[in-house]
C-alpha cells in the first residue's frame, strides 16, 4: 500500500470546506481586502521571508550585543583598576602628578565607555523582552499588548540616571566643578593642554 504524500487542490478544498457550517450572515465589508490590497504570491512570500530574516538578524544581533557588552565591561574594569593604581601612586609619592589633559582624557574615555555600556544594556534588555514575548506574537490579538510591553520596557530603561546616594551638590563639590570648567589647584596653562 502506497502512502499519498500530496493532495490535489480539489482534495484540499474539499477537506477545508467539509466541516464548515454556512450561516446566513452578512459579510463585513471592513474585513474584505480591496483588489489593490491583495498581495501576489511573490509579495506575500517576500514579506514572510523578510519577517524570518528579521528574526534571524535579531538573534544574531543579541549575540553580538552580549559579546560587545563583555568587551565594554573589560574596558571599564581596566580604567577603574588604573584609577586605583594612579591613586596609590599619588598617595605614595607627593610629586606624582596628572595633567589636566590626562584627567580630561580619562573622564572622556570613562564617559564614552559608560554611555556605550548603557546603550548596549538597553538593547540587550529590549531584545530579551522581545524574545520573552515572541510566543504571544503568534496570536494577532496579543500583538498590540506586546508592542505596549516593549514600549514600556524601553521607556523604563531609557530614563535619565538618578543618583542613589550623592546629591548633585555633593558630586559638584567632590569633583570641584567650577563655572568656567576649571579644576581648582591646576595652573591655567595645565587646563589648556
N, C-alpha and C positions, 0 to 999 in steps of 0.2 A: 504494500500500500504506500503510495507516494503522498507526501505532505505538501499541500499547496502553500506556497510562500507569499505570493502577491495576489491581491484581489483586483478584479476589474473595476472600472469606475461605476458600473451599474450595481455591482455587488456592494461596493462601499455605500452608495446612496441608499440602497435597499436596507442595509444594516442601520444606517443613521435614521432613516425615516420609519423604520419598523415599529419602534416603541413610542413614537411621538403622538400625543393626542392633540388633535387640532381643535382649537376653540374658536368660537365666533367672537373675535375681538378685533378691534381696530388696530391698525399698525400705527405706532407712534412715529410721526414724521421726524421728530428730533433724533430718533435712533437710526435713521437711514442715512447712508452715505450718498452724497451727490455724485453724479458721474465723474466730475472732475476731481473728486477726493479719493476715488478708488485707485489704489496703488497697482502698478503692474506687478507681476510675479517677480520680476527682476528687482524692482524698487523695494518690495517687501523683503526679499532675500537680502538685499544690501543693508537694510535697516537692522534686520536680525543679526547678520554677521557683524555689523558695526557695534551693536549692543554687546555681543560676545567679546569682540576685540577690546571694547572699553573695559569690560570686567577683567579681562586678562591684563590690560595695562594697569588697572588699579592694583591688582595683585602684585605685579612686578614693581610698581612704584612703592608699595608698602615695604617690600624687602629692601629697596634702595634707601628709603627714608630711615629704616631701622639701622642699616649699616652706616649711614651718614650721621645719625644721632650718636652712635657709638664713637665715631671719629671726633665729633664735636665735643663730646664729653671728655675724651682723652686730651683734646686741646685745652679745655677748661682746667682739667686736673694739672696739666703741665704749667699753665700760667699761675695757678694758685700755689703750686709747690714752689715755683721760683719766687713768688712773692714772699713766702716764708723764708727762703734762703737769703734773699736780699735783706729782709727784716733782721734776721740773725746777724748778718754781716754788719749792718748798721749799728746794732747793739754792741757787737764785739769791737768794732773799730769806728771811733767817732769821726775819723777822717774819710770814711767811705760815704760817698755822696752819689745821688742820682740826679741827673739834669732834669729840668722841667720838660725837655723834649722827651726824655726817657719815660717820665711819668705819664705824659700825654699819650705816647705811643702805647704804653701798657694799657691805659684805660680805654683807648680806642680799640685795641685788639680784644680786650676782655668784653667790651660792649658789643663788638661785632659778633663774637663767639656766642654771647648770651642771646643776642637777637636771633641769630640763626638757630640756636638751640630751641628757642621758644617757637619759632616758625615750624620747625620740624616736629616739635611736640604736638602742636595744634594739628598739623597734617596727619600725624600718626593717630591721634585721638579721633579725628573725623573719619579716617578710613576704618578704624576699629568700630566706631558707631555704625557706619555703613554696613560693614560685614555682619555686625550683630543683627541688623535689620533685614538682610537680604532674603531670609525666608519669608518675611512679611511682604516682600515685593511681588511674590507670585500671586497674591490676591490684590486685584486692582483697587479694591475698596480701602486697602491699607496704605496705599502709596502716598496719599496726602498726609497721613499720620507720620509716615517715615520721613517725608520731607520736613515736616514740622519738628520731629525729634532731632534730625540732623541740624536744622537751623538753630534749635535751642542749644545743642551741644556747641556749635560754632560760636554762638553769642556768648556762652559761658566761658569758653576757652580764650576768647579774644578781648575779654575785659581788661582794662588797664590794671597794672600791678598796684596793690595796696600794701604798704608796709605793715608788717605784723607787730613789730616791736618799736622800731625807731620812728620818730616824727620827722617831718621834712626839716624842721629847725635843727633837730639833733644831727641829722645827716649833713646839713649845710655847715654846722659847726665842726663836725668830725672831719669833713673834707676841707674846711676852712675856705669856703666858697666866697669870693668877693664879687661885687657887682661887675667889675671890669674883667672878671675871669682870671685874675692873677692869684697865685698861691702865695700866702704870706711867708716871708722868710727867704724868698728867692729874689735874686737881683733882676732888674728889668731886662738885662741882656740875656739872662738864662731863660726867661719865658718866651723869647723870640727865637730860640734855637730850633 
